[in-house]
């Protein structure tokens, strides 16, 4: 009777659940690994599913003449009692598309994979040891197909919570389905800390946290150090996080500063930043430099902001202002060096508190700009959202490839150190300098990934030697088999076809949420597909192929040349060409026919990307500016010419570009003269003159005293620490000698009268402006007082 009762209870506990997967982690309990699948149930409850049966493993690739049974016995002899080798299995796999024999070696504790890897690699008959460097919980995600931001339908049994801060804990019995559907509402909080660091760069062992600002859907919260001791501040913040229970914690440079400072400061005060969904778990730094918080997604938005190329100094206030999230004019703006001064003055302290909340608010609101795109990249790549912003594009592509490799029974290559190799890039046609009217830009749709698909390019399809049924790349002569489909072609086909289908679907979508989701999805698909070529030529890539990368650019150059021949044959004038696009002018009624002919003959889709009413080129490649039919001004290449330009120089260049396009060159010259006169009258903000430069090395490694190195040394001598990889901002002041002798850290100059206005006119504004106007015959003397007959210049041309 008792046996029947237990059987009944066991079955009554078995159930099906649908859980939206947020993240993975693992722990070793009683010498056995457990994988935590953190998520949100259909009912909106925070839950965790425990996978207790999955075990770590790696592969040993065998030499062709090796006896598998003998080698398997030898490998089992390496077994250690702390984590025994529990299975050695012979499997047929593929390696770069070729059939191979491998031994799959399984153990218990994930950390022992690397120990056994090194020992197995030394055995005779082992060609290579593979897949020993894949993190355990990601190994599970690859094998099971359970991916972040997907729904998991599973058969589970309810388990004890055991110190887990979730509503329910389940033990996984069986995966029933993995699918995409609308996500649940996720609780999100943003935070920002301020530190009292009157001695320069903050030291967590010395300098207290003065305020932690938080922003959520319910509004702001602040934890303020009013007693000179930050123990209470840290405790209250930790309690808030646990009580609010966010799924996503947002920061801005939180991986680079806030979390590290907070955890080290807490440790110095004998406190724990116990904010994870497992009691006792603190934020810990892991892959790609991100801080992992158990059960929550810690997302540093600076990683996404790095992709905003238009903003050079990617401070939170600059990014939020540029993206229109929080304009600088509507928030408190403080420099980091002002915080100690303001905090020490009771009358100014409120300014610091407002500044802190404005930072938290800006971070929170930036989620609407960055997270929709980030979520789609996570869905495609399978890389958790907290790791995604910190991972390079190459790593994002690689995680997708690793997941697909498992499906195709392909072994994942090791990451190797390789010497630098260069190869010829895309074709760039010299621009025709001057102003042109009615120019059309024809752009090949996803040219490089399309070429990779068309010619089946990849490391596993490369044929060395004779080949009867191969594509042969022009110029370089590399051969790629026509069939069967290679690893890259199979994956790229899916990405490109899905993007095409989404773009068609978008034509009929009226729901605003669904439209935004689909737009971000097609954008993410485009970014991932376009990154495949770059990944193939990336020296850190597991699936590296210099030959493949060279072949892609060779076919790309041939494609552009043929497109130009067809355009010229129809009477179009080629103004410029760059990699995957050509700029043409002529009879615009023939553009449609030209597009059809190029698409048909080259079997690659080309489309009209833009139409310019007016566009001008200098003599330099990749630099132009145009006025579109929608009266939008496009500026390409100019603002990135030099990294040591101040904001006023860049603004002067932008204004001259706009004036040239809208009103002509003579008006642009007048505009440049006005800006120069404004500087001479000292009608500027000091911030506009700051020149920012990165320190690529530590200060002692620099052999030349460049201006930014001198400025950094001066900052350090005043108590401020400028570290390798950081940026230093400086201004040039009046005096004698070289520029290096006359630089000062920007925060040490308060008086405009100290500024060397001649330097900024001669070395900043005039060079920036002349890059636009020089092709039209404008000289420095014309900007600084001389004149010229613009009309006669154009007659002479």
C-alpha positions in Angstrom: 0.0 0.0 0.0 2.9 2.3 0.8 4.5 1.6 -2.5 1.3 2.5 -4.4 1.1 5.8 -2.4 4.7 6.8 -3.3 4.0 6.0 -7.0 0.9 8.2 -6.9 2.7 11.1 -5.3 5.6 10.9 -7.8 3.2 11.1 -10.7 1.1 13.9 -9.2 4.2 16.0 -9.0 5.1 15.6 -12.7 3.8 18.5 -14.7 4.4 20.6 -17.9 5.6 24.2 -17.7 6.3 26.9 -20.2 9.3 29.1 -19.2 10.9 32.1 -20.9 14.6 31.5 -20.6 16.7 34.4 -19.3 20.1 32.9 -18.6 22.1 29.9 -17.5 24.5 29.2 -14.7 25.8 26.1 -13.0 27.1 25.0 -9.6 28.6 21.8 -8.2 26.4 20.3 -5.5 27.7 17.3 -3.6 30.3 16.6 -6.2 27.8 16.7 -9.0 27.1 19.6 -11.4 23.7 21.2 -11.7 22.7 23.6 -14.5 20.3 26.4 -13.6 17.9 27.5 -16.3 16.6 30.9 -15.0 13.4 32.2 -16.4 9.8 33.5 -16.2 6.8 31.3 -16.3 3.7 31.9 -18.4 2.0 33.0 -15.1 4.7 35.7 -14.7 6.5 33.9 -11.8 10.3 33.9 -11.5 11.4 30.3 -11.7 14.4 28.1 -12.2 14.7 24.7 -13.8 17.5 22.4 -12.6 19.2 20.0 -15.1 21.0 17.5 -12.9 21.8 14.8 -15.5 24.0 16.6 -18.0 27.7 15.9 -17.8 30.8 17.7 -19.3 32.8 16.1 -22.1 35.2 16.8 -24.9 36.5 15.0 -28.1 39.7 13.4 -29.0 40.3 13.3 -32.8 42.0 10.1 -33.8 44.9 9.5 -36.2 43.8 7.3 -39.2 45.8 4.3 -38.1 44.8 4.4 -34.4 43.0 1.5 -32.7 40.1 3.1 -30.9 39.5 0.4 -28.3 43.2 0.4 -27.2 43.2 4.1 -26.9 39.9 4.2 -25.1 41.3 1.8 -22.5 44.4 4.0 -22.1 42.2 7.1 -21.6 40.1 5.4 -18.9 43.3 4.7 -17.1 43.7 8.5 -16.6 40.6 8.6 -14.5 40.8 10.3 -11.1 38.5 9.6 -8.1 37.7 13.3 -7.6 36.0 13.3 -11.0 36.1 9.9 -12.8 36.0 9.5 -16.5 32.5 8.0 -16.8 32.4 7.2 -20.5 34.6 7.0 -23.6 32.6 6.5 -26.7 33.7 6.1 -30.4 31.7 8.5 -32.7 31.7 9.3 -36.4 31.8 13.1 -36.8 32.8 15.6 -39.4 35.8 18.0 -39.2 35.8 20.8 -41.8 33.3 18.7 -43.7 35.4 15.5 -43.8 34.4 12.3 -42.0 36.5 11.5 -39.0 36.6 9.2 -36.0 36.6 10.6 -32.5 36.4 9.5 -28.9 33.9 11.4 -26.8 35.3 11.6 -23.3 32.9 12.3 -20.4 33.6 13.2 -16.8 31.6 14.6 -13.8 33.1 17.9 -12.6 33.4 20.6 -15.4 36.8 21.8 -14.2 38.4 18.4 -14.8 37.7 18.7 -18.6 40.8 20.9 -19.0 42.9 18.5 -16.8 42.0 15.5 -18.9 42.3 17.5 -22.1 46.0 18.2 -21.4 46.7 14.5 -20.5 44.8 13.0 -23.5 46.5 15.4 -25.9 49.9 13.8 -25.0 48.7 10.2 -25.9 50.0 8.6 -29.0 47.4 8.2 -31.7 45.6 11.5 -30.8 45.6 14.0 -33.7 43.9 16.8 -31.8 41.8 17.4 -28.7 38.6 19.5 -29.4 35.8 21.3 -27.6 37.4 21.3 -24.2 37.3 25.1 -23.9 33.5 25.5 -24.2 31.9 26.7 -20.9 29.8 24.0 -19.3 26.4 25.8 -19.2 26.9 27.0 -22.8 27.8 23.4 -23.8 24.4 22.4 -22.3 22.7 25.2 -24.2 24.3 24.1 -27.5 23.5 20.4 -27.0 20.0 20.8 -25.7 18.9 23.6 -28.0 17.7 25.6 -25.1 18.5 29.3 -25.9 18.1 32.6 -24.1 15.0 34.6 -24.9 13.2 31.5 -26.2 10.3 29.7 -24.5 11.0 26.2 -23.1 8.1 23.7 -22.7 9.3 21.0 -20.4 8.1 18.1 -18.3 9.3 18.8 -14.7 8.9 17.9 -11.1 8.7 20.5 -8.4 11.8 20.7 -6.3 12.8 22.4 -3.1 13.8 26.0 -3.3 16.9 25.5 -1.2 18.1 29.1 -0.9 17.0 30.2 -4.3 15.2 33.5 -4.6 12.5 32.4 -7.0 8.9 31.5 -6.7 9.3 27.9 -7.8 12.1 25.5 -8.5 11.7 22.5 -10.9 13.8 19.5 -11.7 13.9 18.9 -15.5 12.6 15.5 -16.7 12.2 16.1 -20.4 12.4 18.9 -22.9 9.1 18.9 -25.0 9.5 22.0 -27.2 11.7 25.1 -27.7 10.0 28.0 -29.5 9.8 31.7 -30.1 6.8 33.8 -28.9 6.2 37.2 -27.3 8.3 37.6 -24.2 6.8 38.3 -20.8 7.1 41.6 -19.1 10.6 41.8 -17.6 11.4 43.8 -14.5 14.2 46.2 -15.3 16.2 48.5 -13.1 19.1 50.9 -13.9 21.7 52.0 -11.3 24.6 54.4 -11.0 27.0 55.0 -8.1 29.0 58.2 -7.2 32.2 58.1 -5.1 33.9 60.7 -3.0 37.4 60.7 -4.4 39.1 63.9 -3.4 42.5 62.3 -4.0 42.1 61.5 -7.7 41.1 58.1 -9.1 38.8 56.4 -6.6 40.2 53.7 -4.4 37.6 51.3 -3.0 39.7 50.6 0.1 39.7 54.3 0.9 37.0 56.3 -0.8 33.3 55.9 0.3 30.3 55.5 -1.9 28.3 58.7 -1.4 25.1 57.8 -3.4 23.6 54.9 -5.4 20.8 56.0 -7.7 18.2 53.6 -9.0 15.6 54.0 -11.7 12.8 51.5 -12.4 9.3 51.6 -14.0 8.1 52.9 -10.6 10.5 55.9 -10.8 13.6 56.9 -8.9 15.2 55.7 -5.6 18.4 56.9 -4.0 20.6 55.5 -1.2 22.5 58.4 0.2 25.5 58.4 2.5 24.6 61.2 5.0 26.7 59.9 7.9 30.1 59.5 6.3 29.8 55.7 6.4 28.6 53.8 3.3 27.9 50.5 5.1 24.2 51.4 5.3 24.1 52.6 1.7 25.4 49.3 0.4 23.1 47.2 2.7 20.1 49.2 1.6 21.0 48.9 -2.1 21.4 45.2 -1.8 18.1 44.8 0.0 16.4 46.9 -2.6 17.7 44.7 -5.5 16.6 41.5 -3.7 13.2 42.9 -2.9 12.5 44.5 -6.3 13.8 41.3 -7.9 14.8 42.7 -11.3 15.3 40.4 -14.3 17.6 42.9 -16.0 20.0 45.3 -14.2 21.2 48.1 -16.5 24.4 50.1 -16.1 26.6 52.3 -18.2 30.2 51.3 -17.8 29.0 49.2 -14.9 31.3 46.3 -15.9 34.2 48.7 -16.1 33.5 50.6 -12.8 30.3 50.3 -10.8 30.2 46.6 -10.0 33.9 46.3 -9.5 34.0 49.3 -7.2 30.9 48.2 -5.3 32.0 44.6 -4.7 35.6 45.7 -3.7 34.2 48.4 -1.4 31.8 46.0 0.2 34.6 43.5 0.8 36.7 46.1 2.5 33.8 46.7 4.9 33.2 43.0 5.4 29.9 43.1 3.5 28.6 41.0 0.6 26.8 42.3 -2.5 24.4 39.4 -2.3 22.1 40.4 -5.2 21.8 37.2 -7.1 18.8 34.8 -7.2 20.8 32.3 -5.3 21.4 33.3 -1.7 25.0 34.2 -1.1 25.9 34.8 -4.8 27.7 38.0 -5.6 28.5 39.6 -9.0 31.5 37.9 -10.4 33.6 38.9 -13.5 33.6 36.4 -16.2 33.8 36.0 -20.0 34.4 39.2 -22.1 34.9 41.2 -18.9 31.2 41.3 -18.0 29.9 40.8 -14.4 27.6 37.9 -14.0 24.8 38.0 -11.5 23.2 34.6 -10.9 19.6 34.5 -12.2 19.6 38.1 -13.5 20.9 39.8 -16.6 23.5 42.4 -15.9 23.6 44.5 -19.1 26.2 47.2 -19.5 24.8 49.5 -22.2 28.2 51.0 -23.0 28.9 47.9 -25.0 26.0 48.8 -27.3 27.0 52.5 -27.3 30.4 51.6 -28.7 28.6 51.0 -32.0 27.4 54.6 -32.2 30.2 55.7 -34.4 28.9 59.3 -34.7 29.7 60.0 -31.0 33.5 60.1 -30.4 33.5 60.5 -26.6 30.9 57.9 -25.5 30.0 59.3 -22.2 26.5 58.6 -20.9 25.4 62.2 -21.3 26.8 62.4 -24.9 25.1 59.2 -26.0 21.8 60.0 -24.3 21.9 63.5 -25.9 22.8 62.3 -29.4 20.1 59.7 -29.3 17.5 62.2 -28.1 16.8 60.2 -24.9 17.8 62.9 -22.4 19.1 66.1 -23.9 22.0 67.7 -22.1 19.9 70.9 -21.7 17.4 69.0 -19.6 19.7 67.4 -17.1 22.4 68.3 -14.5 25.8 68.1 -16.1 28.9 67.6 -13.8 32.4 66.7 -14.6 33.8 63.7 -12.6 36.4 65.9 -10.9 33.7 68.3 -9.6 31.9 65.7 -7.6 34.1 65.9 -4.4 34.0 69.7 -4.5 30.2 69.7 -4.8 29.7 67.0 -2.2 31.8 68.7 0.3 29.7 71.9 0.1 26.2 71.4 1.7 24.8 74.1 -0.6 25.9 72.2 -3.7 25.3 68.6 -2.5 21.8 68.5 -4.0 23.4 69.1 -7.5 25.3 65.8 -7.1 22.2 63.9 -6.1 20.3 65.3 -9.1 23.3 64.5 -11.4 23.3 60.9 -10.1 19.5 60.4 -10.7 19.9 61.9 -14.2 22.5 59.3 -14.9 20.3 56.5 -13.6 17.3 57.9 -15.6 19.4 58.2 -18.8 20.6 54.6 -18.4 17.1 53.4 -17.9 15.7 55.2 -20.9 18.5 54.0 -23.2 17.0 50.5 -22.8 14.3 51.4 -25.3 17.1 52.2 -27.9 19.5 49.4 -27.3 17.7 46.4 -25.8 15.2 45.6 -28.7 18.2 45.1 -31.0 20.2 43.3 -28.4 17.4 40.9 -27.7 17.2 39.9 -31.3 20.9 39.4 -31.5 20.6 37.1 -28.4 17.8 35.1 -30.1 19.9 34.6 -33.3 23.3 34.0 -31.7 22.2 32.3 -28.5 24.7 34.4 -26.6 23.0 35.6 -23.3 22.1 39.3 -23.2 24.5 40.1 -20.4 27.5 38.8 -22.4 26.3 40.2 -25.7 27.3 43.9 -25.4 30.8 43.0 -24.2 31.4 40.3 -26.9 32.9 41.4 -30.3 31.0 40.8 -33.5 33.3 37.9 -34.2 32.3 36.1 -30.9 28.6 36.7 -31.6 29.0 35.0 -35.0 31.0 32.2 -33.5 28.4 31.3 -31.0 25.8 30.9 -33.8 28.3 28.8 -35.8 29.0 26.6 -32.7 25.3 25.9 -32.2 24.8 25.1 -35.9 27.9 22.9 -35.9 26.4 20.6 -33.3 23.3 20.2 -35.5 25.4 19.3 -38.5 27.5 16.8 -36.5 30.5 19.1 -37.1 33.4 19.3 -34.6 34.2 22.7 -33.4 37.8 23.7 -34.1 40.1 25.1 -31.4 40.9 28.8 -31.3 44.6 29.2 -32.4 47.2 32.0 -32.3 48.0 33.1 -35.8 50.5 35.6 -37.2 49.0 38.7 -38.9 48.1 38.2 -42.5 46.8 40.9 -44.9 45.0 40.6 -48.2 43.4 42.8 -50.8 40.1 44.3 -49.9 37.1 45.6 -51.9 37.4 47.7 -55.0 37.2 51.5 -54.6 36.7 53.6 -57.7 38.3 57.1 -57.3 35.6 59.8 -56.8 35.2 62.7 -59.2 35.8 65.7 -57.0 33.3 68.5 -57.0 29.5 69.0 -56.8 27.2 66.7 -58.8 23.4 66.9 -59.3 20.9 64.0 -59.3 23.1 61.1 -58.3 21.7 57.6 -57.7 23.5 55.1 -55.4 23.1 51.4 -56.4 23.9 49.0 -53.7 24.3 45.2 -53.8 22.1 43.6 -51.2 24.4 41.8 -48.7 27.0 41.4 -51.3 29.7 39.5 -49.4 27.3 37.0 -47.7 25.5 36.6 -51.1 28.9 35.8 -52.8 29.7 33.3 -50.0 26.4 31.6 -50.7 26.6 31.7 -54.5 30.1 30.3 -54.6 29.9 28.0 -51.6 32.9 29.6 -49.9 34.2 28.3 -46.6 37.1 26.5 -45.0 35.3 23.2 -45.4 34.7 23.6 -49.2 38.2 24.8 -50.1 39.8 22.4 -52.5 43.6 22.3 -52.7 44.8 20.8 -56.0 42.8 19.6 -58.9 39.0 19.9 -58.9 36.5 18.9 -61.6 33.4 20.7 -60.3 34.6 23.8 -58.5 34.1 27.5 -58.5 37.4 29.3 -59.2 37.9 32.7 -57.7 39.2 35.4 -60.0 42.7 36.9 -59.5 43.5 34.6 -56.5 42.6 31.3 -58.1 41.2 29.5 -55.0 38.8 26.7 -55.7 35.6 25.9 -53.8 33.5 22.8 -54.5 30.0 23.5 -55.9 28.3 20.8 -53.8 27.3 19.7 -51.3 26.6 22.9 -49.4 29.4 24.0 -47.1 29.0 25.0 -43.4 28.8 28.8 -44.1 26.4 28.4 -47.1 23.9 26.4 -45.1 23.8 29.0 -42.3 23.9 32.1 -44.4 21.0 30.8 -46.6 18.8 30.6 -43.5 19.8 34.1 -42.3 19.3 35.8 -45.7 16.0 34.0 -46.5 14.6 34.9 -43.1 15.6 38.5 -43.5 14.0 38.6 -47.0 10.8 37.1 -45.6 10.7 39.6 -42.7 11.1 42.6 -45.1 8.2 41.3 -47.1 6.1 40.8 -44.0 6.8 44.3 -42.8 5.0 45.8 -45.8 1.7 44.6 -44.2 2.3 45.0 -40.5 0.3 47.7 -38.8 0.8 46.8 -35.1 3.5 49.1 -33.8 5.0 46.6 -31.3 5.2 43.9 -34.0 6.7 46.3 -36.5 9.4 47.4 -34.1 10.2 43.8 -33.3 10.5 42.8 -36.9 12.6 45.8 -37.8 15.0 45.0 -35.1 15.1 41.3 -36.1 15.9 42.1 -39.8 18.5 44.6 -38.7 20.1 41.9 -36.4 20.0 39.3 -39.2 21.7 41.8 -41.5 24.4 42.6 -39.0 25.1 38.9 -38.4 25.1 37.9 -42.0 27.3 40.7 -43.0 29.8 39.8 -40.3 30.4 36.3 -41.7 33.0 37.5 -44.2 34.9 39.5 -41.5 34.7 36.6 -39.2 36.2 34.3 -41.7 39.3 36.6 -42.0 39.5 37.2 -38.2 42.7 35.8 -36.8 40.9 34.6 -33.6 38.2 32.7 -35.5 37.8 29.0 -34.9 36.6 28.6 -38.6 39.4 30.9 -40.0 40.0 30.9 -43.7 42.3 33.5 -45.3 41.7 31.9 -48.7 38.0 32.2 -48.3 38.2 35.9 -47.2 40.5 36.6 -50.2 38.2 34.8 -52.6 35.1 36.8 -51.4 36.8 40.2 -52.0 38.1 39.0 -55.4 34.6 38.1 -56.5 33.4 41.4 -55.0 35.9 43.4 -57.1 34.9 41.5 -60.3 31.2 42.1 -59.5 31.6 45.8 -59.2 33.7 46.0 -62.4 31.0 44.2 -64.4 28.3 46.4 -62.9 30.3 49.5 -63.9 30.7 48.2 -67.4 26.9 47.7 -67.7 26.2 51.1 -66.3 28.6 52.8 -68.6 27.2 50.8 -71.5 23.8 52.4 -70.8 25.2 55.9 -70.8 25.6 56.4 -67.1 28.6 58.3 -65.7 30.3 56.6 -62.7 30.9 59.2 -60.0 32.3 56.9 -57.3 32.3 53.2 -56.4 33.1 51.5 -53.1 33.1 47.7 -52.3 29.4 47.0 -52.9 27.9 50.2 -54.3 28.3 52.5 -57.3 27.3 56.2 -57.6 25.9 57.0 -61.1 24.3 60.0 -62.8 22.6 60.2 -66.2 19.1 59.5 -67.5 17.3 58.6 -64.3 14.4 57.0 -66.3 16.9 54.1 -67.2 17.8 53.3 -63.6 15.1 50.7 -63.2 16.3 48.9 -66.4 19.9 49.0 -65.2 19.0 47.4 -61.9 17.1 44.6 -63.7 20.0 44.0 -66.0 22.7 43.8 -63.3 20.5 41.6 -61.1 19.8 39.2 -64.0 23.3 39.0 -65.5 25.3 38.8 -62.2 22.7 36.8 -60.2 23.1 39.1 -57.3 20.4 41.5 -56.1 21.2 45.2 -56.5 18.8 48.0 -55.5 18.5 51.8 -55.5 19.8 52.7 -52.0 19.7 56.5 -52.2 19.0 59.4 -54.5 20.9 62.6 -54.0 19.7 66.0 -55.2 23.2 67.2 -54.7 26.4 65.5 -53.6 30.0 66.5 -53.4 33.3 64.6 -53.2 36.8 65.6 -52.3 39.7 63.8 -53.9 39.8 61.3 -51.0 38.0 58.0 -51.1 35.2 57.2 -48.6 34.5 60.9 -48.0 31.5 62.6 -49.3 28.4 64.5 -48.3 25.0 64.6 -50.0 21.5 66.1 -49.9 18.9 63.4 -50.3 15.6 63.8 -52.0 14.0 63.9 -48.5 16.3 66.9 -47.8 18.4 64.9 -45.3 22.1 65.5 -45.3 24.4 62.5 -45.3 28.0 63.0 -44.2 30.3 60.1 -44.7 33.9 59.8 -43.6 34.7 63.5 -42.8 34.0 63.5 -39.1 36.3 60.4 -38.6 39.4 61.8 -40.4 41.3 62.7 -37.3 40.9 61.6 -33.8 42.5 64.7 -32.3 39.9 67.3 -33.4 37.9 69.2 -30.8 34.1 69.3 -31.0 34.2 72.9 -32.3 36.3 71.8 -35.3 33.9 68.9 -36.1 30.9 71.3 -35.7 32.6 73.8 -38.0 33.1 71.1 -40.6 29.5 69.9 -40.4 28.2 73.5 -40.8 30.4 74.1 -43.8 29.2 70.8 -45.4 25.6 71.7 -44.9 26.0 75.2 -46.2 27.9 73.9 -49.3 25.1 71.6 -50.1 22.2 74.0 -49.4 23.6 77.4 -50.4 26.9 76.9 -52.3 30.6 77.2 -51.7 30.7 81.0 -51.4 28.2 80.9 -48.5 30.2 78.1 -46.9 33.3 80.3 -46.9 31.4 83.0 -45.2 30.2 80.5 -42.5 33.8 79.3 -41.9 35.0 82.9 -41.5 32.2 83.6 -39.0 33.3 80.6 -36.9 37.0 81.8 -37.0 35.9 85.3 -35.9 33.8 83.8 -33.1 36.9 82.0 -31.8 39.0 85.1 -32.0 36.4 86.9 -29.9 36.5 84.0 -27.4 32.8 83.3 -27.9 33.1 79.6 -27.1 32.5 77.1 -24.3 35.7 75.6 -23.0 34.2 72.1 -23.5 34.1 72.7 -27.2 37.9 73.0 -27.4 38.7 69.8 -25.5 40.8 67.4 -27.5 40.3 63.7 -26.5 42.9 61.1 -27.0 43.2 57.5 -25.9 46.2 56.1 -24.0 47.1 53.0 -26.0 49.9 52.2 -23.6 50.8 52.9 -20.0 52.6 56.3 -19.6 56.0 54.8 -18.9 55.9 52.9 -22.2 55.7 56.1 -24.3 59.0 57.2 -25.7 57.7 60.4 -27.3 56.2 63.1 -25.3 53.0 63.6 -27.4 50.5 66.2 -26.2 48.1 63.7 -24.7 50.9 61.9 -22.8 52.1 65.2 -21.3 48.5 66.1 -20.4 48.0 62.7 -18.7 51.3 63.1 -16.7 50.1 66.6 -15.5 46.8 65.1 -14.5 48.6 62.3 -12.5 50.9 64.8 -10.8 47.8 66.6 -9.6 46.4 63.4 -8.0 44.3 62.0 -10.9 45.0 58.6 -12.2 44.8 58.0 -16.0 45.1 54.4 -16.8 46.1 52.5 -20.0 43.1 52.3 -22.3 41.5 55.4 -20.8 41.0 58.8 -22.5 42.5 62.1 -21.6 41.0 65.4 -22.5 43.2 68.4 -22.9 43.3 72.0 -24.2 46.1 74.1 -25.7 47.0 77.2 -23.8 49.1 80.3 -24.6 52.8 80.1 -24.2 56.1 79.4 -26.0 57.5 76.2 -27.4 55.9 73.1 -28.9 52.3 72.2 -28.5 53.3 69.5 -26.1 54.7 72.2 -23.8 51.4 74.1 -23.8 48.8 71.4 -23.1 46.8 71.2 -19.9 44.2 68.7 -18.7 40.9 70.3 -19.5 39.6 70.2 -16.0 42.6 72.3 -14.8 41.7 75.3 -17.1 38.9 77.6 -16.0 39.8 80.9 -17.7 39.1 81.4 -21.5 41.9 83.9 -21.7 44.5 81.2 -21.2 43.4 79.5 -24.5 45.7 79.8 -27.5 43.1 80.8 -30.0 45.7 80.9 -32.8 46.3 77.2 -32.4 42.6 76.4 -32.6 42.2 78.5 -35.7 45.3 77.3 -37.5 45.5 73.7 -36.4 41.9 72.8 -35.8 39.2 74.9 -37.6 41.1 75.8 -40.8 42.3 72.2 -41.5 38.8 70.8 -40.7 37.1 73.2 -43.0 39.7 73.0 -45.8 39.1 69.2 -46.1 35.7 70.3 -47.5 36.5 73.5 -49.4 40.0 72.9 -50.8 38.8 70.8 -53.8 36.8 74.0 -54.8 40.0 76.1 -54.9 39.6 77.6 -51.4 42.9 78.3 -49.6 43.8 79.1 -46.0 44.3 82.8 -46.9 40.6 82.9 -48.2 39.4 81.8 -44.8 41.6 84.0 -42.7 41.0 87.3 -44.5 41.6 86.9 -48.2 39.0 86.5 -50.9 38.4 84.8 -54.2 36.1 84.9 -57.2 34.1 81.7 -56.8 32.4 82.0 -60.1 35.8 82.4 -62.0 37.0 79.2 -60.2 34.1 77.2 -61.6 34.5 78.7 -65.1 38.2 77.6 -65.0 37.1 74.1 -64.1 
